[in-house]
């Protein structure tokens, strides 16, 4: 009997898994039936820039979406560090740095998370001709019960009960699948906040304010950083405001409240109103935007990613935080590994889940390693600390140490590390 699979979450990992399951070498009579559930009424446009690195580029090829993704990149040419009066005091031109390219042959691809999710969602519906994936938008699960070899779930808004052979939680850092199945006690031990909070949104591009093809970053005392980045696809700019704060409990509270956008914006406004540079412009645009996104920065560390016939994928299982730059690549690799494991062991989910974890753990462990003291080093509290960090950044760029670091970056995600599960190669996705 074919597996009847429910995937919770339609961001990166969820639709990628839906596609890889269709490409996996299941026997014709064992092709899984796939349902994808998304809480939002449509694919969410929110989310900051994401990178696809190393083996992630190979996975784009296997999904047949390389051309579509490369045509949708943000066009970011490099990084400029600026002063409060918008003077560029340091620049790192990653796009034209030949030494960096030589040591990074699978050049990083930068794309907005919402655009990447949209491509993956559409890809999953076009990879075969039989429309093998059912999508349900605007609903969520409020109960998950396991009995023997089945999982019965309850849809909160429709009121329906449905039964599946397995459930995949691909619903992000604040996964309701994880909290429902593992419980609140486990939830308190597996989510590790890093004390940083981030607000992201898009806004009109303004060349008079200096908006260009570079990411412009400004950091100031109070452990605050503001960045403006290009979005060439939409002719706009995007803003990212981050703060490290471990004393005000409101940051954590509004991050966990899904519907408190007004409270989130008010808190960001309170802390950034006196930040300088273009803070007032950014806050004005923040209040006007309709794609505001706010989140805590945290990691998820679990001893096992499955419980019975429920398995976690992507950030729900092993969020490494955006500081790693590896979240999207890990999500794609996890989807590939889980689909491959299920196709190899369609009648033994315990063995499949163990094989999936064995394949993924080394990559996750490396991605989650953060330099001790990173938050305090790069988010100084005082003006003196800001000066010290500015001087350090200038030195790293001037001495080409950034290039040296990139020689080692991604060593754990080289294309030859990708196992061959015998997936079919789909035609290139075209919009």
N, C-alpha and C positions, 0 to 999 in steps of 0.2 A: 504494500500500500504506500502511495506517495505521502511524504510528510506534509502536514498542514501547518504552516508556519506563520505566526504573527510577529511582525517587526514593529516596535514602538519607537517612533521618531523618524522624521523625514528631513534630516539635515544633510550630513555627509555620509556617515557610516550606514544609516538605514537604507537609502536607495542604492548605495554601492553594493551592499549585501544582496539586495533584490536582483541586481543585474548579475552579479557573480553566480548566484544560485541558478539563474537561467543559463549561464554559460558552462556550468560545472557538468562533468561527465556522468550524470545520473542515467540509468537505463530509461528508455522511453516511457515505460509504465511507472517509473518512480520519480518523474519530474515533480518537484514540490509545488504545492499550491501556496501562493504567497499573498499575504495581506499586510499592508503598511498603514499604521495609524498615526495621525499627526494632530496634536492638540489645537494648533492654529487653524484658521479657516482656509489657509493656502500656504504654499511654501513661503517661509518667512524671509523677507528681504533684509532683515537686520543682521548685524554682525560685522566685525572688523576684518581687516585684511588678513588673509591666511596664506601661508607658504606651502608649496609642495616641493619636497626635496628628495634627492637620491632615488631610492627605490620607488617613491611615489610617482616619479615621472614614468617609470616603466609600467606602473599600474594604470596610469592614464592610457597608455598604449593598449593594454589588455582590455580596458573598458571601451576603447575606440572613441575616446573623447579628447585626444591630445590637441587636435586642430581647434576644436571649439573652445577649450580652456585657454590656449595660447592667444586666441582672438579676443578673449575677454579679460585679459590682464589689466592691471591698473595703470601700467606705464610708468611706474616709479623708477626714476633714473638713479637714485642714490639718496644719501642722507645729508642734510645740512643742519648744523647746530647753530642756533641764533641767539643773539642777545635780546634784552627787553625792547630795544629800539629796532629790532629786525635785521641787525647786522650779522652776516654770515661769518662766524669766526672759525669754523672748521667744516670740512666737507669730505665725504667719502663717496666717490663715484663708482658704485658697484657695477653699473651697466657697462662701463667702458674700461674697466680695470682688467687688462689682459692677463696679469699675473693671477688674479682671482679666478678668471675664466679657465686658465690652464689647470688650476688645482680644483676646479669644480666643474667637470665636463657636463654633468646633468644640471645645467643652470637652474637656479631657483625660479619658480613660477609664483607670482604674487597675484592673487585674485580676491575679490570680496567674497566673504563666506556665503552670502545670500545668492550671489551669481553662481557659485560653485554648486550649491544645493539645487538650484534650478536646473542646471545642466545634468546633474546626476539623476534627478527626478524624471526628466524627459528621456534620458538615456534608458532608464529601466523600463519605460513603456514602449520603446522602439527596438529593443535588442532582438526580440522575436516578433513574429507576425500574429501570434495568438493572444496578445494582450494578457499575459500570464499573471500580472500583478493587479490586485484590487487595492485602491487607495481610499482611505476614509479620512476626511479632514473635518476639523471642528469638533472632535470628541476626544475623550481620554478614559483611561481605566481607573476605577476606584476600588476594584477588588480583583485579586488574583488567587485562585485556589487550585492546588495540585492534588490529584488523586491518581495513584498508579501511574499510567503512562499518558495521562491527559492533563491539560491545563484549562480550567474554565475561568473566563474573565467576564467582568461586567463593565459595559460602556456607560459612563456616568450620564451623558446627555441624552443618548437615545434610549437608555434603559435596557438594552439588549444584553442577553447572556450568549456567549459563543464559546465553543470548545476547540482547542488547538492541540497539536502534538508537541509543539514547543513554542516558547515566547522568547523573543530577543529584545532586550532593553537597549535601545540605541538612542536614548532620550537625554543625553548630555550630563553635565556636571551635577545638576540637581535632579537626578533621575527619580521619577516617581516609581518606576519599575523596581529599582534597587531598594528604595525606602519601604515599599509595600512588601516585597518578598523577604528582604533581610531584616527589616524592622528598625525602629528608631534607635535601639541600643547600638546595633551595628553601624547605623548611619553616623552616629556621633564619633565612631572610632575610625571610619574609613575615609571621611572627608577631612583633609588637612588644609585649612585656610593659611595663606601665606601673608596675610595682613595687608594685601593690596586690593584696591577696588578700581574698576575701570568703567568709563562711560564713553560710548561710541555713537556717532551719528553722522549723517551727510548734510551738506549745506551748499549753497551756490558758490561757484568758483569766483574769486575776485582777484584779478591780476594786480589791481592797484594796491591790494593788501599784501602782495608778494606771492600769491598762490602760483605754483609752477609745477614742473614735473618731478620735483624732489620732495621727499619727506622733510619738513622743517620741524625740528624739535627744540623745545625750550623747557628747561627745568629750573626750579626756584626753590627757595627755602620752604619749610613745611612739608618736605617730602612729596612735592607735587611736580608733575610733568604734563606738558601740553604739546600735542603734535597735530600738524595739518598735513594731509597726504593727498596725492592726486587720485582722481577716478576718471581716467580718460574716456572710458566707455560711456559714461553718462554726462561728461562735461561738467563735473562737479568736483568738490573737494570733500574729504572726510576728516573728521576730528576725533582724536582720542585723548581723553583726560584721565590720568591715573594718579592715585594718591595712596601712599602707605600710611595706614592709620590703625593702630592696635589698641586705642583707648576709647573711641567713641562707638558704642554698641549699635548706633543707628545704621552704620554702614552695612553691618551684617544683617540687621533686621530687614532693611529695605531690599537687600539682595535676595532674601528668601521669600519676600512677598511678591508673588507673580504679577499682581494687578496694581501695584503702587507706583506707576510711572511718575505721577505728580510728586510723590514723596521723594522718589529717587532724584528727580530734577531739582527739587528744592534743596536737597542735601548737597548736591554737586555745586549748585549756585552759591550756597553758603560758604563753602570751603575754597572756591576758586575766584570769588568776586575781586579779591585783592592780589591775584597772582601775577598781574602785570602782563607784558607783551600784548597778545590779542585776546586775552581772557574775556573782556567784556563783549567783544564781537562773537566769540564762541558761545558764550552763555546766552546771548540774544538768539543766535541761530538754534541753540539747543532747545529753547522754549518753543520755537516755531516748527521744529522738525517733526515728522511723523514716523521716523525710523529709529528713534532713540533706543539704545540697548545698554543696559547696565548689569554688571556682574561682579561678584567676588572673584579673585584670582586664587585658585586652590588646586591641590592635587588629590587624586583618589588612589588609595593604595589598599588593595584587598588580597587576602591570602588565596582566594579562589573566585573566579568570575562566573561560576555557575552554581545553581542550587536546584537539585532535581532536574526539571525540564525547562528551567528558565536560565538564560545565559545573557551576560552583559557584553556590550560592544562599544568601542570608541571611548569617549570621555566618561560615559557611565561606568565603565570598567576600570579605566586607568588614566584619567585626565592628568596630563603632564604640565598643564598651564601654558598660556601663550608665551611665557618666558622661554620655553624650550624650542619654539618654532617647529615642533614636530607633531602637533595635534592632528592636523589633516592627513599627513602621511601615515601616522599610526592608525587613523580611522580606516583609510583605504586598505592598509596592510591587514588590519584585523578582519575586515569584510572578506578579503581574499582568502585569508587563512581559515576562517570559520566555514565559508562555503566549500573550500577544498576538503576540510576535515569531515563535514557532513556528507559530501559526495563519496568519500572513501569509506564512511561508516554510517550509512543511512539507517541501519537498523539497530545501532548501538550509540545512543546519544552520549552516554557517559564516556565512551572511548573517543568519540568525536570531540567532545568538549576538552578532554585531557590533551588531545593532539593539538587543538587550537591554542591552548594555553602554552604548551611546550614550544610551539612555533613563535609565539608572540612575546613571551616573558623577557628574553634577552634584549629585545628592542625597547620594550617599555622601561626596563630597569635602567638602561642607559639614558633614555630621554628624560627620566624623572630626576636625574642627578643635577642638582643646582649647587653652584659654588657657595660654600658657607658664608653667611653674612652679605649675600648679594643685595638684599633689599636695603640694608643700611648703607652699603657702599654706594649704590647708584641712586638712592633716594635720600639725600642728606637733609638733615633737619635745619641746619644753620647756613647763613650766607657764606661763612668760611668753608663749610663742607662743599657747597656748590662750586666755589672757586677751585677747590682741590680736585673735584671731579672734572671740571672743565679742563684743567691743566692736564689731567691724566688722559682724557679723551684726545686732546690735541697731540699728546706724545704718542699714543697708540697709532693714530693715523699717520703722523709724520714719520715714524720709524717703520711703518708697514707691518706692525705687529698684527693688525687686523687680518692681513693677508696670510700671515703665518698661522693664525688661529683657524682660518678657513681650510687650510690644508688637512686639518684633522677633523673638521666638522663633517658629519654624515658618514663617517667610516663604518658605522654599524648599519647603514642602510644602502649599501652598494647593490646594484642590480643583480650581481651574481649570487647574492644571498637569498634570492627569491625562489622558493621551491616550485616545481612544475607539477600542477595538479591535473593537467590535461584539459584545461578549459578551452572551449571553442573561441576563435577570434572573430568578434563581431565586425560588421561593416562600420566604417567611420560614421560617427553621428553627425548629422547635418540638421541645422535649424531651418 
